Amino acid sequence: MNPRIKGVAVAAVLAVMAVMPYVLDPYRLDLLSGGLAYGLMAASLAFLVGHGGLPSLGHAAFLGVGAYAAGLTAKHLTANALGQLLVAIAAGVVFALLTGWFAVRTKGFFFLMFTLAIGEIAVQAATRSTRVTGGDNGLSGIPKAELFGLDAVVPYVAAFYWWALAVVALGFGALVLLRNSPLGRAVAGARENEARMAALGYHVTGVRLAAVVIAGAVCAAGGALVEQKDTFVAPTHLEIGVSVLLLVMVLLGGRDSLAGPLVAGVALIVLRAVTSTALGDKWLLVEGALFVICVYLLPGGLQGLWRRRAQAA
Amino acid sequence: MNLLVTAFDGIAFGALLFVLAVGLTMIFGLLDVLNLAHGALYMAGGYLALLIIGEAPVSLAVFIGVALLAVVAGLVLGGGLSAAIRPLRGRGHLDQALLTMGLAILLSEFLLQSVDRGFHSLAAPIGLDGSIAGSYPAYRVAVIVAGLAIAGATFWVFEKTRAGALVRAAVDDPEMLAATGVNVRRVRLGVVLAGCALAVFAGVLGGPLLNLRAGLDTEVLVLALIVIVVGGLASIRGAALGALLIGQVQTLGVALVPELAAYLLFAVMAAVLLWRPAGLFGRTA
């Protein structure tokens, strides 16, 4: 697409999204804020899975790290929304470095298993560290995030929506810029042909770790939004079902795309809320069916990449 | 003394993990499919028993009957799984793994919908519900014995029988095996069926040890995965050693340092991956 047309399209979408507080009622606006947060996290997972060729089954751990970090910051340090966001991102980076340092040394199925294990261990850690996280009951009593006085002018829901939109737009923009940067191209190179990248002098493990850190930091930012929206976070926020939900968003939106998973994320969160009265806890059945249908009928780039990776190895 | 009891609990848990992990590791070795539905199959065994006999203790004969029924259910589910994966053969291994994940969600949600999401536990069968040597639960000893028996049988089948030789050959060099006139596809099907049957059986065996509840499937799946990451893929010896190690780490960890138990598992897995990236008994590709 012509870059100028693309620029106009992005501006138009942002403009339409920005006027939503004047169109939607508070309930729907709140829902859309949540959808945007999950869309951002799905895009970060697509960056890892599609662009980096690193299939993670434990991405919700980053949601949890971001959400708990933001929540704990809100309770003990500052009510400032930006401050909480920055702490969450920093926590996401640290967590990505700690786990990714091991994970990127594994290949193929081992990466899949390792990330799945990290996801489950994160849930266990959140459940058992009762003193810090509140255990099974979750972290409650979190004060509302202060939105730079914006909520004095408009209702809090609208102010929060704008804050979420800004964070998601910036996070998504960062993902796109990084994907197209020299580092992003190196990440794609490490996915396509590890041996050649190494021969060219790239530190392949380091490049992969960078991809994990980028995806983790962006996902943690989404997690902070989830916590700020509900002023609550519990181990259920990071359990494996959430990782799977994020993966369904990626499969549905297209593994090679970043915008696709973002849109699919918003759509699935809205769909889940709309059907919740009719479906109740049967939503997971729908999620499983969607997952199976996506794998059967929507083959995307990933298994192609996978085959090429297997050949390269 | 208390620590010794906990360590013994760990052996029982390890025996259970072995029954689960051995199928997972062999299915992977033969088909290159990571069966992420293995935890859901375990869960199916537990809920099947719950639906048939409820939470009250039953006689040993009935319990064994249910366990055999679980084996049959495992064979059926394994056949279904094998049929579901087949269209994706040639589409790459990751898609197959993702498909099993989707099927796992469907299966476990179906089970939770047909019972409920709350906690349930099976009672140990009459005769094994008492304790031996003072106060140690007899059922746990029975689980250890069952685990040992299954481990022994698996080793015997793999090392001493023609069927086992075919499976080993199919792991090492499927093309050459096919060239000698063996139907490799049938060998693969056999391993999937056996692995799934063992997983569902493990669900009945573990019913009196681990509470049935929502999320159980991922919990046992992850533990089984850690076992084969530690032990090495497609290695029975690795699965046995890994299961014993993880059984101890998890049980002792939860008993001694409950807040750190989760990190302990991670530490063990990370240490093994650093020391021997292919697992303790894994082959380096």
Boltz contact constraints between the chains, C-beta under 6 A:
constraints:
  - contact:
      token1: [A, 55]
      token2: [B, 94]
      max_distance: 6.0
  - contact:
      token1: [A, 102]
      token2: [B, 270]
      max_distance: 6.0
  - contact:
      token1: [A, 102]
      token2: [B, 273]
      max_distance: 6.0
  - contact:
      token1: [A, 109]
      token2: [B, 34]
      max_distance: 6.0
  - contact:
      token1: [A, 113]
      token2: [B, 225]
      max_distance: 6.0
  - contact:
      token1: [A, 113]
      token2: [B, 229]
      max_distance: 6.0
  - contact:
      token1: [A, 117]
      token2: [B, 222]
      max_distance: 6.0
  - contact:
      token1: [A, 117]
      token2: [B, 226]
      max_distance: 6.0
  - contact:
      token1: [A, 120]
      token2: [B, 222]
      max_distance: 6.0
  - contact:
      token1: [A, 121]
      token2: [B, 262]
      max_distance: 6.0
  - contact:
      token1: [A, 121]
      token2: [B, 265]
      max_distance: 6.0
  - contact:
      token1: [A, 121]
      token2: [B, 266]
      max_distance: 6.0
  - contact:
      token1: [A, 124]
      token2: [B, 262]
      max_distance: 6.0
  - contact:
      token1: [A, 125]
      token2: [B, 262]
      max_distance: 6.0
  - contact:
      token1: [A, 128]
      token2: [B, 258]
      max_distance: 6.0
  - contact:
      token1: [A, 128]
      token2: [B, 259]
      max_distance: 6.0
  - contact:
      token1: [A, 129]
      token2: [B, 259]
      max_distance: 6.0
  - contact:
      token1: [A, 240]
      token2: [B, 218]
      max_distance: 6.0
  - contact:
      token1: [A, 284]
      token2: [B, 109]
      max_distance: 6.0
  - contact:
      token1: [A, 285]
      token2: [B, 109]
      max_distance: 6.0
  - contact:
      token1: [A, 288]
      token2: [B, 102]
      max_distance: 6.0
  - contact:
      token1: [A, 288]
      token2: [B, 105]
      max_distance: 6.0
  - contact:
      token1: [A, 288]
      token2: [B, 106]
      max_distance: 6.0
  - contact:
      token1: [A, 291]
      token2: [B, 102]
      max_distance: 6.0
  - contact:
      token1: [A, 292]
      token2: [B, 102]
      max_distance: 6.0
  - contact:
      token1: [A, 295]
      token2: [B, 95]
      max_distance: 6.0
  - contact:
      token1: [A, 295]
      token2: [B, 98]
      max_distance: 6.0
  - contact:
      token1: [A, 295]
      token2: [B, 99]
      max_distance: 6.0
  - contact:
      token1: [A, 303]
      token2: [B, 91]
      max_distance: 6.0
  - contact:
      token1: [A, 303]
      token2: [B, 92]
      max_distance: 6.0
  - contact:
      token1: [A, 303]
      token2: [B, 94]
      max_distance: 6.0
  - contact:
      token1: [A, 303]
      token2: [B, 95]
      max_distance: 6.0
  - contact:
      token1: [A, 306]
      token2: [B, 92]
      max_distance: 6.0
  - contact:
      token1: [A, 306]
      token2: [B, 94]
      max_distance: 6.0
  - contact:
      token1: [A, 307]
      token2: [B, 92]
      max_distance: 6.0
